Amino acid sequence: MDLLQMKYFIAVAEEGTISAAARRLNISQPPLSVQIRNLEKECGIRLFERGARHIRLTEGGELLYKYAVRMLELRDSAENDLKNLKSGAKASIKIGIISSGECTELLSGLSAYRKKNPNISFRLYDANTYELLNELAKGRIELAVIRTPYKADNIDKLALRKDSFVLAGSEKYLDKYPKSPLPVNAIEDLPLITYRRWQDIIERELANAGINPFFVCINDDARTSIQWAEAGIGVALVPESILTLCPALPFRHLKDSTLTSTIHLVKQTDRNISEEASLLFDFMKERLLL
């Protein structure tokens, strides 16, 4: 299994046909088909389901696709870092980030750091909190921007921002309520949309208030919550900073609610990271203490 095979495999997976992948790679179909067959033989499983017009990834193929993409990303990062080293520039810092992690506190800190270190560059990897913790533990990224709740050992963390939860949705749901913070019991009359990782803490909070919520959608990405709320399917119950993904979406604060979520910048304590990443972490820590 080599990087050329991964490049061919990704092309077939993304194009959906051998012929389209061959055109993308600027090679003929027969050698590409041979490479894919050899890869399947080496893996010991079928990577594609062959259809009449298109082929699609099997479960094993989907798993390999994630690794293949990352392998090529790591190759590109290595090439870029070596070029930077040759030219005298500093290496890039590899940071994982959740979809709702680009808060003002993070971006202003990174901007201030680059003013002091203009040769620094960044390589960002988008994923959810637990995927990023896994990548951090494996050393594939050096720092991660994640959001509570989560469970993790051997990490050093900085609290970038603590958010209260808000209700966000179209005015067809919210226009009957005042602009001032709403009592928690207002939630009982609304079709809720939320991220699966927050479902338990939301249900506990509402149960304490004697409320039995109706979830019209429970999903695995904060962006989905906002997009579905924007489409008028329901009302998203999310941390306030997530509203940056859809700044025009109406929202209401909650009164007397303990629902919160904190954005953390984290690094692994039992794994070495680059000097540049370590200096950035220390810079952010000092900045937050000011």
Legacy VTK file of the C-alpha trace (Angstrom):
# vtk DataFile Version 3.0
C-alpha trace
ASCII
DATASET POLYDATA
POINTS 290 float
0.000 0.000 0.000
1.717 3.192 -1.167
0.851 6.854 -1.720
0.338 6.413 -5.473
-2.264 3.718 -4.797
-3.954 6.052 -2.303
-4.065 8.799 -4.924
-5.673 6.420 -7.433
-8.078 5.054 -4.831
-9.235 8.547 -3.792
-9.813 9.549 -7.417
-12.031 6.521 -8.066
-13.921 7.024 -4.798
-14.607 10.685 -5.545
-15.362 10.371 -9.266
-17.595 7.313 -8.994
-16.343 5.617 -12.170
-13.013 4.243 -13.383
-13.262 6.230 -16.611
-13.835 9.562 -14.855
-11.020 8.839 -12.380
-8.685 7.927 -15.252
-9.426 11.254 -16.952
-8.773 13.102 -13.708
-5.462 11.292 -13.247
-4.558 11.595 -16.936
-3.936 7.864 -17.297
-5.700 5.095 -19.211
-8.370 2.910 -17.616
-6.689 -0.550 -17.700
-3.715 0.280 -15.428
-6.018 2.130 -13.035
-8.306 -0.911 -12.817
-5.274 -3.113 -12.140
-4.116 -0.803 -9.340
-7.542 -0.915 -7.674
-7.737 -4.715 -7.940
-4.238 -5.027 -6.487
-5.171 -2.706 -3.625
-8.279 -4.766 -2.828
-6.196 -7.931 -2.928
-3.627 -6.401 -0.583
-6.337 -5.219 1.837
-8.119 -8.558 1.676
-11.560 -6.970 1.283
-13.686 -5.384 -1.404
-13.351 -1.615 -1.399
-16.023 -0.870 -4.006
-19.484 -2.103 -4.899
-19.641 -2.218 -8.701
-22.871 -0.977 -10.285
-24.004 -0.674 -13.882
-22.955 2.969 -14.185
-21.271 3.907 -10.927
-19.252 2.275 -8.216
-19.477 3.194 -4.544
-17.409 2.560 -1.472
-18.090 -0.416 0.769
-17.835 -0.021 4.533
-14.181 -1.021 4.304
-13.679 1.398 1.431
-15.120 4.277 3.448
-12.738 3.471 6.281
-9.735 3.339 3.962
-10.831 6.577 2.248
-10.530 8.509 5.524
-7.013 7.180 6.059
-6.023 7.741 2.428
-7.062 11.389 2.525
-5.113 11.930 5.721
-2.047 10.138 4.309
-1.935 12.494 1.343
-2.544 15.480 3.612
0.411 14.407 5.755
2.564 14.014 2.648
1.625 17.512 1.503
2.343 18.889 4.983
5.732 17.209 5.051
6.622 18.577 1.625
5.509 22.052 2.652
7.480 21.948 5.911
10.611 20.801 4.094
10.232 23.639 1.587
9.805 26.090 4.436
12.890 24.707 6.150
14.912 25.050 2.953
13.791 28.653 2.468
14.459 29.571 6.115
10.778 29.861 7.044
9.390 28.200 10.145
7.401 24.970 9.935
3.603 24.974 9.904
1.517 24.253 13.002
-1.070 21.498 12.630
-4.325 22.423 14.354
-7.585 20.474 14.458
-10.739 22.524 14.800
-14.447 21.882 15.255
-16.951 23.622 12.992
-18.007 26.017 15.759
-14.516 26.639 17.142
-13.516 29.762 15.256
-14.465 32.161 18.039
-13.179 35.721 18.339
-10.856 34.750 21.187
-9.102 32.165 19.021
-8.875 34.227 15.839
-7.664 37.380 17.558
-5.042 35.348 19.392
-3.790 33.712 16.201
-3.698 37.096 14.475
-1.656 38.609 17.319
0.722 35.638 17.259
1.307 35.987 13.522
2.149 39.666 13.917
4.997 38.599 16.192
5.879 35.548 14.056
5.064 36.398 10.416
6.771 33.284 9.026
4.433 30.925 10.864
1.820 29.084 8.806
-1.066 26.840 9.839
-2.526 23.559 8.617
-6.141 23.162 9.757
-8.072 19.888 9.988
-11.853 19.950 10.475
-13.532 17.233 12.527
-15.710 16.780 15.595
-14.375 16.907 19.169
-13.798 13.175 19.655
-12.226 12.722 16.226
-9.814 15.545 17.027
-8.938 14.066 20.416
-8.137 10.808 18.635
-5.970 12.608 16.062
-4.233 14.489 18.876
-3.468 11.270 20.752
-1.987 9.754 17.600
0.194 12.796 16.957
-1.396 13.651 13.627
-2.212 17.137 14.880
-0.407 19.189 17.518
-3.185 21.359 18.924
-6.962 21.108 18.808
-9.880 23.473 19.314
-12.706 21.440 20.841
-15.867 21.981 22.860
-17.200 20.522 26.097
-18.540 18.080 27.101
-15.815 15.522 26.438
-13.707 12.996 28.344
-9.971 12.891 27.736
-6.810 12.013 29.614
-3.351 13.520 29.340
-4.331 16.877 27.890
-3.479 20.448 28.815
-6.366 22.802 28.077
-7.051 26.518 27.818
-10.590 27.878 28.074
-11.033 30.207 25.099
-14.713 30.980 25.565
-17.603 29.861 27.763
-21.012 29.988 26.092
-24.523 29.941 27.406
-27.067 28.075 25.298
-29.591 30.008 23.222
-32.694 29.180 21.204
-32.165 29.980 17.517
-34.766 29.659 14.781
-37.031 31.437 12.346
-39.450 34.082 13.566
-42.365 31.733 12.905
-41.287 30.000 16.118
-39.809 32.910 18.077
-41.896 35.972 17.193
-44.472 35.145 19.901
-41.760 35.566 22.528
-40.258 38.873 23.762
-36.709 39.842 22.848
-35.707 39.555 26.500
-34.363 36.261 27.950
-36.979 33.516 27.985
-37.827 31.255 30.896
-36.634 27.692 30.406
-40.227 26.393 30.352
-40.733 28.143 26.979
-38.744 25.270 25.465
-41.584 22.815 26.093
-43.656 24.288 23.249
-40.870 24.182 20.644
-39.579 21.472 18.266
-35.920 21.279 19.261
-32.839 20.644 17.155
-29.553 19.859 18.861
-26.201 18.144 18.668
-26.274 14.541 19.961
-23.423 15.114 22.421
-25.503 17.737 24.237
-28.729 15.727 24.396
-28.106 14.234 27.853
-27.176 17.513 29.550
-30.148 19.262 27.930
-32.560 16.539 29.032
-31.207 16.640 32.604
-31.555 20.423 32.766
-35.084 20.348 31.421
-36.108 17.414 33.607
-35.068 19.446 36.653
-37.469 22.122 35.437
-40.254 19.567 34.915
-40.051 19.821 31.132
-40.298 16.929 28.678
-38.711 18.270 25.457
-39.576 17.239 21.914
-36.514 16.796 19.691
-37.432 17.076 16.030
-33.784 16.501 15.065
-30.736 15.161 16.896
-27.557 15.267 14.814
-23.767 15.005 14.889
-22.672 18.470 13.759
-23.399 21.927 15.121
-23.662 23.218 11.545
-26.550 20.843 10.910
-28.459 22.239 13.879
-28.139 25.784 12.571
-28.918 24.863 8.961
-32.067 22.964 9.920
-33.171 25.804 12.168
-32.560 28.284 9.346
-34.719 26.109 7.077
-37.604 26.427 9.549
-37.688 22.763 10.607
-37.356 23.585 14.280
-35.472 25.650 16.851
-31.805 24.953 17.563
-30.740 24.785 21.198
-27.032 25.532 20.899
-24.157 27.484 22.506
-24.294 31.141 21.494
-20.986 31.269 19.590
-22.340 28.740 17.100
-24.579 31.537 15.786
-21.525 32.892 13.942
-22.255 30.136 11.411
-25.546 31.891 10.621
-25.440 35.464 11.996
-28.832 36.485 10.561
-30.743 33.718 12.367
-33.043 35.116 15.119
-32.353 33.866 18.642
-33.366 34.267 22.278
-31.294 33.936 25.442
-32.542 31.696 28.244
-33.209 32.944 31.758
-32.018 30.981 34.793
-30.390 28.264 32.665
-27.199 26.448 33.645
-26.628 25.060 30.153
-23.118 26.035 29.045
-20.360 24.800 26.764
-16.707 25.869 26.759
-14.367 26.033 23.770
-10.912 24.727 24.688
-7.542 24.880 22.996
-5.816 21.619 23.964
-2.558 19.753 23.516
-1.467 16.263 24.495
0.750 16.208 27.601
2.328 12.813 26.920
3.445 13.532 23.355
6.095 15.892 22.001
4.937 18.656 19.670
6.921 21.120 17.586
8.548 24.122 19.223
6.294 26.398 17.156
3.121 24.696 18.403
4.341 24.783 21.993
5.171 28.494 21.735
1.739 29.223 20.276
0.030 27.375 23.133
2.070 29.323 25.710
1.318 32.593 23.919
-2.421 31.911 24.016
-2.181 30.967 27.686
-0.439 34.232 28.590
-2.896 36.218 26.488
-5.886 34.665 28.248
-4.416 35.515 31.657
-4.177 39.233 30.846
LINES 1 291
290 0 1 2 3 4 5 6 7 8 9 10 11 12 13 14 15 16 17 18 19 20 21 22 23 24 25 26 27 28 29 30 31 32 33 34 35 36 37 38 39 40 41 42 43 44 45 46 47 48 49 50 51 52 53 54 55 56 57 58 59 60 61 62 63 64 65 66 67 68 69 70 71 72 73 74 75 76 77 78 79 80 81 82 83 84 85 86 87 88 89 90 91 92 93 94 95 96 97 98 99 100 101 102 103 104 105 106 107 108 109 110 111 112 113 114 115 116 117 118 119 120 121 122 123 124 125 126 127 128 129 130 131 132 133 134 135 136 137 138 139 140 141 142 143 144 145 146 147 148 149 150 151 152 153 154 155 156 157 158 159 160 161 162 163 164 165 166 167 168 169 170 171 172 173 174 175 176 177 178 179 180 181 182 183 184 185 186 187 188 189 190 191 192 193 194 195 196 197 198 199 200 201 202 203 204 205 206 207 208 209 210 211 212 213 214 215 216 217 218 219 220 221 222 223 224 225 226 227 228 229 230 231 232 233 234 235 236 237 238 239 240 241 242 243 244 245 246 247 248 249 250 251 252 253 254 255 256 257 258 259 260 261 262 263 264 265 266 267 268 269 270 271 272 273 274 275 276 277 278 279 280 281 282 283 284 285 286 287 288 289
